[in-house]
Amino acid sequence: MADLKGKVIAVQTGTTYLENVQKLQGLEEVKNYPKDTDAFATLVAGRVDAWVTDKFVAKAALDGNPKAGLHMGDFVFVERIASAIKKGNTSLEAAVNKALAEILADGTYEAISKKYFGEDIRCR
């Protein structure tokens, strides 16, 4: 976070990232863009100092543009995500929770994470 002080930050409009970045103190400016690809393009073009987005969006952008000379920094904030299940559907909720607990316990989740993301993406 200290590295962002006095910097111009790009972020996508209508996201929780924008809401959270706007709460940060000491930034020079927050510029919001309709799409993450627009925010990323301004970073690559040098018109902003940093881009705040989802970890996996950033990872894909950096992996797809290795010559851009960019790197991913530390988390500015952490959002936990969850499955959405219709309110009152307790049987589906129980089944999803049971299946998730099983693949977390037996290592399947970690293996899938590493296969598709190159790292273990479990929240800790």
Wavefront OBJ file of the C-alpha trace (Angstrom):
o trace
v 0.000 0.000 0.000
v 2.827 2.394 0.786
v 4.001 2.080 -2.836
v 0.680 3.516 -4.051
v 0.932 6.779 -2.108
v 1.107 9.737 -4.462
v 0.352 7.548 -7.480
v -2.342 7.514 -10.162
v -4.339 4.297 -9.990
v -6.505 2.688 -12.712
v -9.525 0.594 -11.767
v -12.678 -0.711 -13.455
v -15.919 1.240 -13.039
v -18.712 -0.375 -11.043
v -16.521 -2.777 -9.106
v -15.836 -3.251 -5.426
v -12.220 -2.543 -6.342
v -13.180 0.989 -7.321
v -15.143 1.446 -4.088
v -12.220 0.225 -1.994
v -9.515 2.142 -3.870
v -11.507 5.368 -3.486
v -11.292 4.891 0.303
v -7.492 4.746 0.305
v -5.631 7.773 1.625
v -2.691 9.445 -0.084
v -3.351 8.555 -3.718
v -2.766 11.278 -6.279
v -5.745 10.228 -8.400
v -8.070 7.307 -9.091
v -9.035 6.884 -12.744
v -11.861 4.524 -13.531
v -12.442 2.767 -16.838
v -15.432 0.878 -18.283
v -13.435 -2.366 -18.612
v -10.417 -3.916 -16.952
v -8.804 -4.191 -20.378
v -9.020 -0.397 -20.685
v -7.469 0.091 -17.240
v -4.708 -2.381 -18.082
v -4.024 -0.661 -21.417
v -3.505 2.678 -19.668
v -1.007 1.028 -17.326
v 0.899 -0.500 -20.237
v 0.868 2.883 -21.993
v 2.317 4.549 -18.889
v -0.642 6.891 -18.296
v -1.199 5.501 -14.769
v 1.181 4.133 -12.167
v -0.776 1.061 -11.096
v -3.909 -0.963 -11.797
v -6.016 -2.535 -9.053
v -8.119 -5.543 -10.040
v -8.845 -9.159 -9.234
v -5.788 -11.357 -8.717
v -6.682 -13.723 -11.556
v -7.558 -10.951 -14.003
v -4.163 -9.386 -13.290
v -2.398 -12.746 -13.519
v -3.969 -13.470 -16.934
v -3.122 -9.982 -18.219
v 0.491 -10.228 -17.091
v 0.894 -13.787 -18.383
v -0.541 -12.700 -21.730
v 1.767 -9.673 -21.976
v 5.174 -10.772 -20.665
v 7.037 -8.086 -22.614
v 5.104 -5.284 -20.880
v 7.654 -5.343 -18.050
v 5.016 -5.333 -15.314
v 4.746 -7.309 -12.096
v 2.032 -8.060 -9.588
v 2.328 -6.413 -6.193
v 0.903 -7.363 -2.829
v -2.814 -7.396 -2.141
v -4.287 -3.969 -1.478
v -7.327 -5.652 0.105
v -8.810 -9.151 0.140
v -12.318 -10.119 -0.881
v -13.643 -13.541 -0.133
v -16.044 -15.035 -2.640
v -18.677 -17.711 -2.238
v -21.209 -19.728 -4.169
v -24.658 -18.201 -4.501
v -27.552 -20.494 -3.697
v -31.228 -19.543 -3.705
v -32.339 -18.618 -0.199
v -34.078 -21.518 1.493
v -32.497 -24.223 -0.679
v -30.845 -25.855 2.302
v -30.397 -29.243 0.636
v -28.323 -27.732 -2.190
v -26.398 -25.594 0.293
v -25.575 -28.680 2.369
v -24.531 -30.655 -0.724
v -22.244 -27.848 -1.994
v -20.675 -27.382 1.445
v -20.134 -31.144 1.823
v -18.563 -31.505 -1.631
v -16.306 -28.488 -1.049
v -15.185 -29.807 2.337
v -14.370 -33.188 0.769
v -12.234 -31.817 -2.078
v -10.458 -29.464 0.303
v -9.698 -32.363 2.671
v -8.514 -34.889 0.073
v -6.270 -32.504 -1.907
v -8.415 -32.371 -5.052
v -9.022 -28.615 -4.725
v -5.305 -27.931 -4.436
v -4.542 -30.150 -7.443
v -7.171 -28.425 -9.591
v -5.899 -25.008 -8.469
v -2.350 -25.850 -9.442
v -3.422 -27.345 -12.775
v -5.407 -24.311 -13.906
v -3.818 -21.415 -11.994
v -0.281 -22.639 -11.355
v -0.767 -22.176 -7.606
v -2.997 -23.134 -4.708
v -5.763 -20.509 -4.665
v -7.430 -21.479 -1.398
v -8.239 -18.597 0.931
v -6.186 -18.792 4.083
l 1 2 3 4 5 6 7 8 9 10 11 12 13 14 15 16 17 18 19 20 21 22 23 24 25 26 27 28 29 30 31 32 33 34 35 36 37 38 39 40 41 42 43 44 45 46 47 48 49 50 51 52 53 54 55 56 57 58 59 60 61 62 63 64 65 66 67 68 69 70 71 72 73 74 75 76 77 78 79 80 81 82 83 84 85 86 87 88 89 90 91 92 93 94 95 96 97 98 99 100 101 102 103 104 105 106 107 108 109 110 111 112 113 114 115 116 117 118 119 120 121 122 123 124
